């Protein structure tokens, strides 16, 4: 009974353009569901728009209702608060540029998006590190960067629906949510680039896109659907590799998986529905489902060891709970033999 998530090799056929770089990029399958999907256009609601509040709706719903026409529109109309963080030698771990919080009290639900304004306390910081931290603070406090962070956090706000998923799927979903949050951040910056044609706005996590633009490997102004799809996959692949190389979200994903409802075997599995909902986004003025997981164009990122260990335990619990008595006895016997074997190895 293997519970460890395994990677598989995805082979794509058909290529719109060649993208070079330090990572391997996926090619667009010509039989992708993406090509069979017509982008949605906004539909204006019969309720007067001036009577509606954008923050009451997800980005997808706001677009369909005609309240917004871009990621930037949604960001500009989303409320947030600002907290000031003093950055010193004593609090260098996991400084967040922003975060999303949902507070439920009885029947009342309140959503808060917080952006952090970072001040550097240079008193006890050595000069080389001081320059680095001041640069980080300048980037984090930049107005464009803060709006991008706000775009990221709105993705978490939009992903509050509980779906019936297995433990592995829940963990994959939460990891993909971080990637898609960063993709929404990127999309906002990409919209700004298409207005001012200044590639230097692609900094930090999106520097890979800056270099691709400089090399002429991608054309964000292209109207060709294959080129647009490959651009999306190029970005998602880079963001996925960034996620795999960082344990920043390990604790958060563990907590999210623990708090999620257990899988209900009597109900339909909703993993694919959850992915389609999360991966539906605004791209060049259209609402499109860019889900690359269901089409096989990309796979969920490798989870950090701590998260995967938790998932394996929860998966074992799921399988035990949903098995009959004979299978349960066999499962317990296998686990006992496994633990005895591990104990024997340690004793030697």
ZADO-1210 file (C-alpha; in nm, 4 decimals, padded with zeros to 6 digits):
<atoms>
<atom x="00.0000" y="00.0000" z="00.0000" code="UNK" pos="1"/>
<atom x="00.2215" y="00.2845" z="-00.1222" code="UNK" pos="2"/>
<atom x="00.1176" y="00.6272" z="-00.0085" code="UNK" pos="3"/>
<atom x="00.4076" y="00.8364" z="-00.1386" code="UNK" pos="4"/>
<atom x="00.3140" y="01.0658" z="-00.4250" code="UNK" pos="5"/>
<atom x="00.4935" y="00.9656" z="-00.7439" code="UNK" pos="6"/>
<atom x="00.5985" y="01.1837" z="-01.0309" code="UNK" pos="7"/>
<atom x="00.5281" y="01.0923" z="-01.3901" code="UNK" pos="8"/>
<atom x="00.6797" y="01.2140" z="-01.7152" code="UNK" pos="9"/>
<atom x="00.4462" y="01.4141" z="-01.9352" code="UNK" pos="10"/>
<atom x="00.5201" y="01.4205" z="-02.3083" code="UNK" pos="11"/>
<atom x="00.3605" y="01.6905" z="-02.5204" code="UNK" pos="12"/>
<atom x="00.3362" y="01.7104" z="-02.8977" code="UNK" pos="13"/>
<atom x="00.3160" y="02.0212" z="-03.1107" code="UNK" pos="14"/>
<atom x="00.5027" y="02.3435" z="-03.0380" code="UNK" pos="15"/>
<atom x="00.4247" y="02.7080" z="-03.1090" code="UNK" pos="16"/>
<atom x="00.7620" y="02.8503" z="-03.0204" code="UNK" pos="17"/>
<atom x="01.0793" y="02.7344" z="-02.8518" code="UNK" pos="18"/>
<atom x="01.1562" y="02.8665" z="-02.5058" code="UNK" pos="19"/>
<atom x="01.5112" y="02.8351" z="-02.3822" code="UNK" pos="20"/>
<atom x="01.6291" y="02.8701" z="-02.0265" code="UNK" pos="21"/>
<atom x="01.7481" y="02.6974" z="-01.7116" code="UNK" pos="22"/>
<atom x="01.4455" y="02.4695" z="-01.6730" code="UNK" pos="23"/>
<atom x="01.2644" y="02.2196" z="-01.8927" code="UNK" pos="24"/>
<atom x="00.9390" y="02.3573" z="-02.0341" code="UNK" pos="25"/>
<atom x="00.6240" y="02.1727" z="-02.1228" code="UNK" pos="26"/>
<atom x="00.4905" y="02.1807" z="-02.4744" code="UNK" pos="27"/>
<atom x="00.1264" y="02.2269" z="-02.5579" code="UNK" pos="28"/>
<atom x="-00.0633" y="01.9114" z="-02.6521" code="UNK" pos="29"/>
<atom x="-00.2636" y="01.9753" z="-02.9646" code="UNK" pos="30"/>
<atom x="-00.5456" y="01.7645" z="-02.8207" code="UNK" pos="31"/>
<atom x="-00.5631" y="01.9722" z="-02.5014" code="UNK" pos="32"/>
<atom x="-00.9090" y="02.0459" z="-02.3626" code="UNK" pos="33"/>
<atom x="-00.7965" y="02.4080" z="-02.3581" code="UNK" pos="34"/>
<atom x="-00.8377" y="02.4361" z="-02.7340" code="UNK" pos="35"/>
<atom x="-01.1950" y="02.3044" z="-02.7144" code="UNK" pos="36"/>
<atom x="-01.2908" y="02.5642" z="-02.4562" code="UNK" pos="37"/>
<atom x="-01.4404" y="02.8949" z="-02.5648" code="UNK" pos="38"/>
<atom x="-01.3344" y="03.1851" z="-02.3406" code="UNK" pos="39"/>
<atom x="-01.6157" y="03.3466" z="-02.1453" code="UNK" pos="40"/>
<atom x="-01.6985" y="03.7103" z="-02.1979" code="UNK" pos="41"/>
<atom x="-01.8484" y="03.9313" z="-01.9289" code="UNK" pos="42"/>
<atom x="-02.2269" y="03.9360" z="-01.8957" code="UNK" pos="43"/>
<atom x="-02.3711" y="04.2508" z="-01.7400" code="UNK" pos="44"/>
<atom x="-02.6187" y="04.1819" z="-01.4596" code="UNK" pos="45"/>
<atom x="-02.9657" y="04.3410" z="-01.4593" code="UNK" pos="46"/>
<atom x="-02.8931" y="04.4925" z="-01.1163" code="UNK" pos="47"/>
<atom x="-02.7445" y="04.8443" z="-01.1486" code="UNK" pos="48"/>
<atom x="-02.3667" y="04.8072" z="-01.1227" code="UNK" pos="49"/>
<atom x="-02.3368" y="05.1085" z="-00.8945" code="UNK" pos="50"/>
<atom x="-02.5425" y="04.9168" z="-00.6341" code="UNK" pos="51"/>
<atom x="-02.3001" y="04.6220" z="-00.6288" code="UNK" pos="52"/>
<atom x="-01.9787" y="04.5861" z="-00.4280" code="UNK" pos="53"/>
<atom x="-01.6926" y="04.4037" z="-00.5993" code="UNK" pos="54"/>
<atom x="-01.5493" y="04.2764" z="-00.2700" code="UNK" pos="55"/>
<atom x="-01.8649" y="04.0685" z="-00.2175" code="UNK" pos="56"/>
<atom x="-01.7760" y="03.8507" z="-00.5188" code="UNK" pos="57"/>
<atom x="-01.4923" y="03.6352" z="-00.6433" code="UNK" pos="58"/>
<atom x="-01.2918" y="03.7690" z="-00.9370" code="UNK" pos="59"/>
<atom x="-01.4623" y="03.5186" z="-01.1666" code="UNK" pos="60"/>
<atom x="-01.8119" y="03.6198" z="-01.0536" code="UNK" pos="61"/>
<atom x="-01.7308" y="03.9919" z="-01.0689" code="UNK" pos="62"/>
<atom x="-01.6088" y="03.9473" z="-01.4275" code="UNK" pos="63"/>
<atom x="-01.9184" y="03.7539" z="-01.5319" code="UNK" pos="64"/>
<atom x="-02.1377" y="04.0262" z="-01.3825" code="UNK" pos="65"/>
<atom x="-01.9570" y="04.2967" z="-01.5770" code="UNK" pos="66"/>
<atom x="-01.8186" y="04.4647" z="-01.2647" code="UNK" pos="67"/>
<atom x="-01.4571" y="04.4234" z="-01.3768" code="UNK" pos="68"/>
<atom x="-01.2703" y="04.3520" z="-01.6998" code="UNK" pos="69"/>
<atom x="-00.9190" y="04.2724" z="-01.5776" code="UNK" pos="70"/>
<atom x="-00.7176" y="04.1517" z="-01.2785" code="UNK" pos="71"/>
<atom x="-00.6176" y="04.5140" z="-01.2280" code="UNK" pos="72"/>
<atom x="-00.9831" y="04.6176" z="-01.2013" code="UNK" pos="73"/>
<atom x="-01.0385" y="04.3616" z="-00.9268" code="UNK" pos="74"/>
<atom x="-00.7265" y="04.4706" z="-00.7383" code="UNK" pos="75"/>
<atom x="-00.8204" y="04.8388" z="-00.7548" code="UNK" pos="76"/>
<atom x="-01.1653" y="04.7685" z="-00.6081" code="UNK" pos="77"/>
<atom x="-01.0631" y="04.5190" z="-00.3371" code="UNK" pos="78"/>
<atom x="-01.0373" y="04.6616" z="00.0175" code="UNK" pos="79"/>
<atom x="-00.7353" y="04.5895" z="00.2350" code="UNK" pos="80"/>
<atom x="-00.5575" y="04.7111" z="00.5460" code="UNK" pos="81"/>
<atom x="-00.1902" y="04.7908" z="00.6012" code="UNK" pos="82"/>
<atom x="00.0275" y="04.6806" z="00.8922" code="UNK" pos="83"/>
<atom x="00.3810" y="04.8062" z="00.9548" code="UNK" pos="84"/>
<atom x="00.6470" y="04.5459" z="01.0299" code="UNK" pos="85"/>
<atom x="00.9828" y="04.6436" z="01.1745" code="UNK" pos="86"/>
<atom x="01.2434" y="04.4138" z="01.0239" code="UNK" pos="87"/>
<atom x="01.5433" y="04.3420" z="01.2482" code="UNK" pos="88"/>
<atom x="01.7920" y="04.0638" z="01.3147" code="UNK" pos="89"/>
<atom x="01.5414" y="03.9039" z="01.5523" code="UNK" pos="90"/>
<atom x="01.2603" y="03.8525" z="01.3005" code="UNK" pos="91"/>
<atom x="01.4082" y="03.7579" z="00.9656" code="UNK" pos="92"/>
<atom x="01.2129" y="03.4318" z="00.9231" code="UNK" pos="93"/>
<atom x="00.9228" y="03.4177" z="00.6782" code="UNK" pos="94"/>
<atom x="00.8454" y="03.7874" z="00.6602" code="UNK" pos="95"/>
<atom x="00.5215" y="03.8038" z="00.4643" code="UNK" pos="96"/>
<atom x="00.4441" y="04.0823" z="00.2224" code="UNK" pos="97"/>
<atom x="00.0745" y="04.0173" z="00.2726" code="UNK" pos="98"/>
<atom x="-00.1760" y="03.7653" z="00.3996" code="UNK" pos="99"/>
<atom x="-00.5441" y="03.6745" z="00.3961" code="UNK" pos="100"/>
<atom x="-00.7551" y="03.5981" z="00.7041" code="UNK" pos="101"/>
<atom x="-01.1128" y="03.4760" z="00.7379" code="UNK" pos="102"/>
<atom x="-01.2833" y="03.5197" z="01.0745" code="UNK" pos="103"/>
<atom x="-01.6120" y="03.3390" z="01.1399" code="UNK" pos="104"/>
<atom x="-01.8224" y="03.4430" z="01.4386" code="UNK" pos="105"/>
<atom x="-02.1605" y="03.2738" z="01.4539" code="UNK" pos="106"/>
<atom x="-02.3331" y="03.3602" z="01.1255" code="UNK" pos="107"/>
<atom x="-02.0924" y="03.6458" z="01.0564" code="UNK" pos="108"/>
<atom x="-01.7996" y="03.5967" z="00.8170" code="UNK" pos="109"/>
<atom x="-01.5356" y="03.8650" z="00.7682" code="UNK" pos="110"/>
<atom x="-01.2548" y="03.8566" z="00.5135" code="UNK" pos="111"/>
<atom x="-00.9379" y="04.0583" z="00.5716" code="UNK" pos="112"/>
<atom x="-00.6523" y="04.1129" z="00.3305" code="UNK" pos="113"/>
<atom x="-00.3504" y="04.2678" z="00.4960" code="UNK" pos="114"/>
<atom x="-00.0501" y="04.4183" z="00.3200" code="UNK" pos="115"/>
<atom x="00.2667" y="04.4616" z="00.5249" code="UNK" pos="116"/>
<atom x="00.4659" y="04.7835" z="00.5023" code="UNK" pos="117"/>
<atom x="00.8216" y="04.6920" z="00.5987" code="UNK" pos="118"/>
<atom x="01.0534" y="04.9183" z="00.7943" code="UNK" pos="119"/>
<atom x="01.4135" y="04.8050" z="00.8514" code="UNK" pos="120"/>
<atom x="01.5636" y="04.8555" z="01.1965" code="UNK" pos="121"/>
<atom x="01.9291" y="04.8961" z="01.0987" code="UNK" pos="122"/>
<atom x="02.0626" y="04.9361" z="01.4551" code="UNK" pos="123"/>
<atom x="02.2262" y="04.5944" z="01.4957" code="UNK" pos="124"/>
<atom x="02.2402" y="04.4787" z="01.1328" code="UNK" pos="125"/>
<atom x="02.5832" y="04.4449" z="00.9638" code="UNK" pos="126"/>
<atom x="02.6291" y="04.6661" z="00.6588" code="UNK" pos="127"/>
<atom x="02.6230" y="04.3928" z="00.3889" code="UNK" pos="128"/>
<atom x="02.2967" y="04.2507" z="00.5266" code="UNK" pos="129"/>
<atom x="02.1616" y="04.6011" z="00.5851" code="UNK" pos="130"/>
<atom x="02.1848" y="04.6838" z="00.2155" code="UNK" pos="131"/>
<atom x="02.0137" y="04.3562" z="00.1271" code="UNK" pos="132"/>
<atom x="01.7259" y="04.4098" z="00.3702" code="UNK" pos="133"/>
<atom x="01.6784" y="04.7725" z="00.2649" code="UNK" pos="134"/>
<atom x="01.6543" y="04.6588" z="-00.0968" code="UNK" pos="135"/>
<atom x="01.4011" y="04.3906" z="00.0008" code="UNK" pos="136"/>
<atom x="01.1939" y="04.6478" z="00.1922" code="UNK" pos="137"/>
<atom x="01.2013" y="04.8912" z="-00.1013" code="UNK" pos="138"/>
<atom x="01.0761" y="04.6202" z="-00.3362" code="UNK" pos="139"/>
<atom x="00.8093" y="04.5000" z="-00.0928" code="UNK" pos="140"/>
<atom x="00.6846" y="04.8550" z="-00.0314" code="UNK" pos="141"/>
<atom x="00.6757" y="04.9479" z="-00.4010" code="UNK" pos="142"/>
<atom x="00.3167" y="05.0371" z="-00.4959" code="UNK" pos="143"/>
<atom x="00.3113" y="04.8015" z="-00.7962" code="UNK" pos="144"/>
<atom x="00.4514" y="04.5176" z="-00.5867" code="UNK" pos="145"/>
<atom x="00.1917" y="04.5791" z="-00.3158" code="UNK" pos="146"/>
<atom x="-00.0912" y="04.5672" z="-00.5680" code="UNK" pos="147"/>
<atom x="00.0522" y="04.2408" z="-00.7010" code="UNK" pos="148"/>
<atom x="00.0579" y="04.1032" z="-00.3472" code="UNK" pos="149"/>
<atom x="-00.3043" y="04.2107" z="-00.3096" code="UNK" pos="150"/>
<atom x="-00.3857" y="04.0225" z="-00.6312" code="UNK" pos="151"/>
<atom x="-00.2206" y="03.7102" z="-00.4823" code="UNK" pos="152"/>
<atom x="-00.4224" y="03.7328" z="-00.1607" code="UNK" pos="153"/>
<atom x="-00.7518" y="03.7764" z="-00.3458" code="UNK" pos="154"/>
<atom x="-00.6921" y="03.4291" z="-00.4910" code="UNK" pos="155"/>
<atom x="-00.6953" y="03.2840" z="-00.1374" code="UNK" pos="156"/>
<atom x="-01.0113" y="03.4824" z="-00.0639" code="UNK" pos="157"/>
<atom x="-01.1751" y="03.3343" z="-00.3739" code="UNK" pos="158"/>
<atom x="-01.0792" y="02.9749" z="-00.2816" code="UNK" pos="159"/>
<atom x="-01.2847" y="02.9363" z="00.0360" code="UNK" pos="160"/>
<atom x="-01.5336" y="02.6778" z="-00.0874" code="UNK" pos="161"/>
<atom x="-01.4834" y="02.3332" z="00.0679" code="UNK" pos="162"/>
<atom x="-01.4564" y="02.0544" z="-00.1892" code="UNK" pos="163"/>
<atom x="-01.4768" y="01.6803" z="-00.1226" code="UNK" pos="164"/>
<atom x="-01.1184" y="01.5653" z="-00.1841" code="UNK" pos="165"/>
<atom x="-00.8849" y="01.2950" z="-00.0618" code="UNK" pos="166"/>
<atom x="-00.5893" y="01.3880" z="00.1603" code="UNK" pos="167"/>
<atom x="-00.3354" y="01.3838" z="-00.1242" code="UNK" pos="168"/>
<atom x="-00.5658" y="01.5913" z="-00.3408" code="UNK" pos="169"/>
<atom x="-00.6240" y="01.8422" z="-00.0594" code="UNK" pos="170"/>
<atom x="-00.2505" y="01.8903" z="-00.0131" code="UNK" pos="171"/>
<atom x="-00.1913" y="01.9207" z="-00.3874" code="UNK" pos="172"/>
<atom x="-00.4791" y="02.1699" z="-00.4112" code="UNK" pos="173"/>
<atom x="-00.3336" y="02.3927" z="-00.1390" code="UNK" pos="174"/>
<atom x="00.0132" y="02.3849" z="-00.2951" code="UNK" pos="175"/>
<atom x="-00.1339" y="02.4685" z="-00.6362" code="UNK" pos="176"/>
<atom x="-00.3301" y="02.7488" z="-00.4717" code="UNK" pos="177"/>
<atom x="-00.0022" y="02.9167" z="-00.3744" code="UNK" pos="178"/>
<atom x="00.1240" y="02.8787" z="-00.7305" code="UNK" pos="179"/>
<atom x="-00.1997" y="03.0168" z="-00.8732" code="UNK" pos="180"/>
<atom x="-00.1910" y="03.3051" z="-00.6234" code="UNK" pos="181"/>
<atom x="00.1489" y="03.3991" z="-00.7593" code="UNK" pos="182"/>
<atom x="00.0151" y="03.3545" z="-01.1132" code="UNK" pos="183"/>
<atom x="-00.2587" y="03.6090" z="-01.0390" code="UNK" pos="184"/>
<atom x="00.0093" y="03.8449" z="-00.9053" code="UNK" pos="185"/>
<atom x="00.2051" y="03.7905" z="-01.2271" code="UNK" pos="186"/>
<atom x="-00.1075" y="03.8483" z="-01.4393" code="UNK" pos="187"/>
<atom x="-00.1586" y="04.1872" z="-01.2774" code="UNK" pos="188"/>
<atom x="00.2020" y="04.2875" z="-01.3540" code="UNK" pos="189"/>
<atom x="00.1670" y="04.1512" z="-01.7099" code="UNK" pos="190"/>
<atom x="-00.1369" y="04.3747" z="-01.7617" code="UNK" pos="191"/>
<atom x="00.0681" y="04.6724" z="-01.6453" code="UNK" pos="192"/>
<atom x="00.3508" y="04.5746" z="-01.8818" code="UNK" pos="193"/>
<atom x="00.1113" y="04.5663" z="-02.1769" code="UNK" pos="194"/>
<atom x="00.0151" y="04.9258" z="-02.0922" code="UNK" pos="195"/>
<atom x="00.3656" y="05.0730" z="-02.0554" code="UNK" pos="196"/>
<atom x="00.5922" y="04.8205" z="-02.2367" code="UNK" pos="197"/>
<atom x="00.8485" y="04.8361" z="-01.9549" code="UNK" pos="198"/>
<atom x="00.9919" y="04.4847" z="-01.8935" code="UNK" pos="199"/>
<atom x="01.1852" y="04.5999" z="-01.5862" code="UNK" pos="200"/>
<atom x="00.8660" y="04.5688" z="-01.3772" code="UNK" pos="201"/>
<atom x="00.9154" y="04.1907" z="-01.3806" code="UNK" pos="202"/>
<atom x="01.1343" y="04.1592" z="-01.0717" code="UNK" pos="203"/>
<atom x="01.2152" y="03.9012" z="-00.8030" code="UNK" pos="204"/>
<atom x="00.9939" y="03.5943" z="-00.8577" code="UNK" pos="205"/>
<atom x="00.9149" y="03.7013" z="-01.2144" code="UNK" pos="206"/>
<atom x="01.2660" y="03.7769" z="-01.3324" code="UNK" pos="207"/>
<atom x="01.2500" y="03.4643" z="-01.5513" code="UNK" pos="208"/>
<atom x="00.9787" y="03.6368" z="-01.7575" code="UNK" pos="209"/>
<atom x="01.1918" y="03.9495" z="-01.7966" code="UNK" pos="210"/>
<atom x="01.4735" y="03.7435" z="-01.9499" code="UNK" pos="211"/>
<atom x="01.2311" y="03.5557" z="-02.1766" code="UNK" pos="212"/>
<atom x="01.1007" y="03.8898" z="-02.3053" code="UNK" pos="213"/>
<atom x="01.4529" y="04.0178" z="-02.3613" code="UNK" pos="214"/>
<atom x="01.5418" y="03.7054" z="-02.5609" code="UNK" pos="215"/>
<atom x="01.2244" y="03.7366" z="-02.7656" code="UNK" pos="216"/>
<atom x="01.1125" y="03.3892" z="-02.6577" code="UNK" pos="217"/>
<atom x="00.7587" y="03.4999" z="-02.5769" code="UNK" pos="218"/>
<atom x="00.5176" y="03.7575" z="-02.7145" code="UNK" pos="219"/>
<atom x="00.2465" y="03.8655" z="-02.4673" code="UNK" pos="220"/>
<atom x="00.0773" y="04.0606" z="-02.7478" code="UNK" pos="221"/>
<atom x="00.0262" y="03.7508" z="-02.9629" code="UNK" pos="222"/>
<atom x="-00.3339" y="03.6625" z="-03.0516" code="UNK" pos="223"/>
<atom x="-00.2431" y="03.3033" z="-03.1405" code="UNK" pos="224"/>
<atom x="-00.4115" y="03.0652" z="-02.8937" code="UNK" pos="225"/>
<atom x="-00.1234" y="02.8154" z="-02.9019" code="UNK" pos="226"/>
<atom x="00.1322" y="03.0861" z="-02.8243" code="UNK" pos="227"/>
<atom x="-00.0843" y="03.2189" z="-02.5425" code="UNK" pos="228"/>
<atom x="-00.1186" y="02.8713" z="-02.3957" code="UNK" pos="229"/>
<atom x="00.2525" y="02.8059" z="-02.4102" code="UNK" pos="230"/>
<atom x="00.3143" y="03.1404" z="-02.2396" code="UNK" pos="231"/>
<atom x="00.0778" y="03.0376" z="-01.9582" code="UNK" pos="232"/>
<atom x="00.2490" y="02.6997" z="-01.9197" code="UNK" pos="233"/>
<atom x="00.5903" y="02.8656" z="-01.9235" code="UNK" pos="234"/>
<atom x="00.4900" y="03.0860" z="-01.6305" code="UNK" pos="235"/>
<atom x="00.3119" y="02.8110" z="-01.4356" code="UNK" pos="236"/>
<atom x="00.6081" y="02.5756" z="-01.4760" code="UNK" pos="237"/>
<atom x="00.8520" y="02.8345" z="-01.3408" code="UNK" pos="238"/>
<atom x="00.6250" y="02.9177" z="-01.0474" code="UNK" pos="239"/>
<atom x="00.5856" y="02.5475" z="-00.9700" code="UNK" pos="240"/>
<atom x="00.9619" y="02.4995" z="-00.9613" code="UNK" pos="241"/>
<atom x="00.9951" y="02.8024" z="-00.7328" code="UNK" pos="242"/>
<atom x="00.7428" y="02.6428" z="-00.4981" code="UNK" pos="243"/>
<atom x="00.9320" y="02.3115" z="-00.4932" code="UNK" pos="244"/>
<atom x="01.2557" y="02.4888" z="-00.4062" code="UNK" pos="245"/>
<atom x="01.1053" y="02.6651" z="-00.1041" code="UNK" pos="246"/>
<atom x="00.9546" y="02.5363" z="00.2212" code="UNK" pos="247"/>
<atom x="00.7902" y="02.8703" z="00.2955" code="UNK" pos="248"/>
<atom x="00.4380" y="02.7307" z="00.2857" code="UNK" pos="249"/>
<atom x="00.5046" y="02.3934" z="00.4514" code="UNK" pos="250"/>
<atom x="00.3462" y="02.4772" z="00.7886" code="UNK" pos="251"/>
<atom x="00.0520" y="02.6584" z="00.6292" code="UNK" pos="252"/>
<atom x="-00.0316" y="02.3706" z="00.3959" code="UNK" pos="253"/>
<atom x="-00.0094" y="02.1197" z="00.6827" code="UNK" pos="254"/>
<atom x="-00.2539" y="02.3289" z="00.8856" code="UNK" pos="255"/>
<atom x="-00.4884" y="02.3721" z="00.5891" code="UNK" pos="256"/>
<atom x="-00.4912" y="01.9963" z="00.5220" code="UNK" pos="257"/>
<atom x="-00.5600" y="01.9214" z="00.8896" code="UNK" pos="258"/>
<atom x="-00.8500" y="02.1676" z="00.9039" code="UNK" pos="259"/>
<atom x="-01.0138" y="02.0491" z="00.5823" code="UNK" pos="260"/>
<atom x="-01.3090" y="01.8098" z="00.6149" code="UNK" pos="261"/>
<atom x="-01.2326" y="01.4404" z="00.5783" code="UNK" pos="262"/>
<atom x="-01.3063" y="01.2726" z="00.2479" code="UNK" pos="263"/>
<atom x="-01.6656" y="01.1507" z="00.2253" code="UNK" pos="264"/>
<atom x="-01.6680" y="00.8313" z="00.0202" code="UNK" pos="265"/>
<atom x="-02.0477" y="00.8548" z="-00.0189" code="UNK" pos="266"/>
<atom x="-02.0149" y="01.1809" z="-00.2148" code="UNK" pos="267"/>
<atom x="-01.8636" y="01.2425" z="-00.5593" code="UNK" pos="268"/>
<atom x="-01.4972" y="01.3380" z="-00.5660" code="UNK" pos="269"/>
<atom x="-01.4655" y="01.7128" z="-00.6410" code="UNK" pos="270"/>
<atom x="-01.0925" y="01.7492" z="-00.7031" code="UNK" pos="271"/>
<atom x="-01.1307" y="01.8263" z="-01.0737" code="UNK" pos="272"/>
<atom x="-01.4085" y="02.0738" z="-00.9998" code="UNK" pos="273"/>
<atom x="-01.1864" y="02.2427" z="-00.7407" code="UNK" pos="274"/>
<atom x="-00.9009" y="02.2704" z="-00.9903" code="UNK" pos="275"/>
<atom x="-01.1228" y="02.4137" z="-01.2633" code="UNK" pos="276"/>
<atom x="-01.2628" y="02.6699" z="-01.0199" code="UNK" pos="277"/>
<atom x="-00.9183" y="02.7772" z="-00.8973" code="UNK" pos="278"/>
<atom x="-00.7542" y="02.7873" z="-01.2410" code="UNK" pos="279"/>
<atom x="-01.0279" y="02.9999" z="-01.3979" code="UNK" pos="280"/>
<atom x="-00.8772" y="03.3449" z="-01.4375" code="UNK" pos="281"/>
<atom x="-00.8775" y="03.6610" z="-01.6475" code="UNK" pos="282"/>
<atom x="-00.6310" y="03.6599" z="-01.9349" code="UNK" pos="283"/>
<atom x="-00.6238" y="03.9379" z="-02.1955" code="UNK" pos="284"/>
<atom x="-00.9767" y="04.0494" z="-02.1130" code="UNK" pos="285"/>
<atom x="-01.1289" y="03.7020" z="-02.1260" code="UNK" pos="286"/>
<atom x="-01.2214" y="03.4536" z="-01.8562" code="UNK" pos="287"/>
<atom x="-01.0399" y="03.1255" z="-01.9283" code="UNK" pos="288"/>
<atom x="-00.9761" y="02.7983" z="-01.7489" code="UNK" pos="289"/>
<atom x="-00.5992" y="02.7467" z="-01.7655" code="UNK" pos="290"/>
<atom x="-00.6053" y="02.4225" z="-01.5599" code="UNK" pos="291"/>
<atom x="-00.2907" y="02.2306" z="-01.6729" code="UNK" pos="292"/>
<atom x="-00.3242" y="01.9491" z="-01.4175" code="UNK" pos="293"/>
<atom x="-00.6419" y="01.7897" z="-01.5531" code="UNK" pos="294"/>
<atom x="-00.5139" y="01.8100" z="-01.9120" code="UNK" pos="295"/>
<atom x="-00.1843" y="01.6396" z="-01.8215" code="UNK" pos="296"/>
<atom x="00.0237" y="01.9370" z="-01.9374" code="UNK" pos="297"/>
<atom x="00.1647" y="01.9802" z="-01.5882" code="UNK" pos="298"/>
<atom x="00.1651" y="01.7889" z="-01.2611" code="UNK" pos="299"/>
<atom x="00.1196" y="01.9045" z="-00.9045" code="UNK" pos="300"/>
<atom x="00.4521" y="02.0071" z="-00.7448" code="UNK" pos="301"/>
<atom x="00.6434" y="01.7765" z="-00.5127" code="UNK" pos="302"/>
<atom x="00.5306" y="01.8497" z="-00.1569" code="UNK" pos="303"/>
<atom x="00.7821" y="01.9197" z="00.1215" code="UNK" pos="304"/>
<atom x="00.8721" y="01.6107" z="00.3263" code="UNK" pos="305"/>
<atom x="00.6774" y="01.7176" z="00.6351" code="UNK" pos="306"/>
<atom x="00.3611" y="01.7819" z="00.4366" code="UNK" pos="307"/>
<atom x="00.3898" y="01.4565" z="00.2429" code="UNK" pos="308"/>
<atom x="00.4411" y="01.2587" z="00.5666" code="UNK" pos="309"/>
<atom x="00.1196" y="01.4080" z="00.7053" code="UNK" pos="310"/>
<atom x="-00.0615" y="01.3271" z="00.3819" code="UNK" pos="311"/>
<atom x="00.0606" y="00.9657" z="00.3933" code="UNK" pos="312"/>
<atom x="-00.0770" y="00.9272" z="00.7472" code="UNK" pos="313"/>
<atom x="-00.4117" y="01.0794" z="00.6526" code="UNK" pos="314"/>
<atom x="-00.4274" y="00.8627" z="00.3402" code="UNK" pos="315"/>
<atom x="-00.3683" y="00.5516" z="00.5519" code="UNK" pos="316"/>
<atom x="-00.6479" y="00.6653" z="00.7836" code="UNK" pos="317"/>
<atom x="-00.8807" y="00.7186" z="00.4845" code="UNK" pos="318"/>
<atom x="-00.8069" y="00.3762" z="00.3389" code="UNK" pos="319"/>
<atom x="-00.8532" y="00.2068" z="00.6744" code="UNK" pos="320"/>
<atom x="-01.1797" y="00.3866" z="00.7447" code="UNK" pos="321"/>
<atom x="-01.3264" y="00.3017" z="00.4035" code="UNK" pos="322"/>
<atom x="-01.2214" y="-00.0665" z="00.4001" code="UNK" pos="323"/>
<atom x="-01.4098" y="-00.3716" z="00.5299" code="UNK" pos="324"/>
<atom x="-01.3129" y="-00.5715" z="00.8415" code="UNK" pos="325"/>
<atom x="-01.0936" y="-00.8224" z="00.6547" code="UNK" pos="326"/>
<atom x="-00.9076" y="-00.5434" z="00.4768" code="UNK" pos="327"/>
<atom x="-00.8684" y="-00.3550" z="00.8058" code="UNK" pos="328"/>
<atom x="-00.7111" y="-00.6590" z="00.9741" code="UNK" pos="329"/>
<atom x="-00.4768" y="-00.7047" z="00.6772" code="UNK" pos="330"/>
<atom x="-00.3879" y="-00.3345" z="00.6825" code="UNK" pos="331"/>
<atom x="-00.3083" y="-00.3391" z="01.0558" code="UNK" pos="332"/>
<atom x="-00.0985" y="-00.6528" z="01.0150" code="UNK" pos="333"/>
<atom x="00.1001" y="-00.4900" z="00.7311" code="UNK" pos="334"/>
<atom x="00.1567" y="-00.1792" z="00.9393" code="UNK" pos="335"/>
<atom x="00.2679" y="-00.3894" z="01.2378" code="UNK" pos="336"/>
<atom x="00.5173" y="-00.5802" z="01.0231" code="UNK" pos="337"/>
<atom x="00.6448" y="-00.2513" z="00.8790" code="UNK" pos="338"/>
<atom x="00.6987" y="-00.0999" z="01.2260" code="UNK" pos="339"/>
<atom x="00.8680" y="-00.4171" z="01.3543" code="UNK" pos="340"/>
<atom x="01.0997" y="-00.4149" z="01.0550" code="UNK" pos="341"/>
<atom x="01.1861" y="-00.0467" z="01.1078" code="UNK" pos="342"/>
<atom x="01.2498" y="-00.1117" z="01.4779" code="UNK" pos="343"/>
<atom x="01.4750" y="-00.4046" z="01.3915" code="UNK" pos="344"/>
<atom x="01.6769" y="-00.1891" z="01.1502" code="UNK" pos="345"/>
<atom x="01.7240" y="00.0795" z="01.4165" code="UNK" pos="346"/>
<atom x="01.8334" y="-00.1751" z="01.6796" code="UNK" pos="347"/>
<atom x="02.1136" y="-00.2951" z="01.4527" code="UNK" pos="348"/>
</atoms>
